[in-house]
């Protein structure tokens, strides 16, 4: 739904690799930004995922999550 423009961003935690593998490709191809909840690229290892349709929104969401 992020790649379609229905959602602007979302986050999930404790996902398995098979839950996110295909979605990551789709979101990246659509121009979305993906990271783990620390802003890194360890989402496959941690299972934690933050996705947004733009860099600015991704940074805003990342700042909000870090302050929780």
TABEL-V29262 format. One record per pair of residues at least 12 apart in sequence whose C-alpha atoms are under 8 Angstrom apart, sorted by the first residue. I is the first residue (numbers start at 1). J is the second residue. If there is no record, write none. Layout:
BEGIN
i: (I:I)
j: (J:J)
END
This chain:
BEGIN
i: (2:2:2:2:3:3:3:3:3:3:5:8:8:8:9:9:9:9:9:9:10:10:10:11:11:11:11:11:12:12:12:13:13:13:14:14:14:15:15:16:16:17:17:31:31:32:32:32:32:32:33:33:33:33:33:33:34:34:34:34:35:35:35:36:36:36:37:37:37:37:37:38:38:39:50)
j: (27:32:52:53:26:27:30:31:32:53:53:52:53:57:50:51:52:53:57:58:50:51:52:37:48:49:50:51:48:49:50:47:48:49:46:47:48:47:48:44:47:44:47:53:54:51:52:53:54:55:51:52:53:54:55:58:49:50:51:52:49:50:51:48:49:50:49:50:62:65:66:62:66:62:62)
END
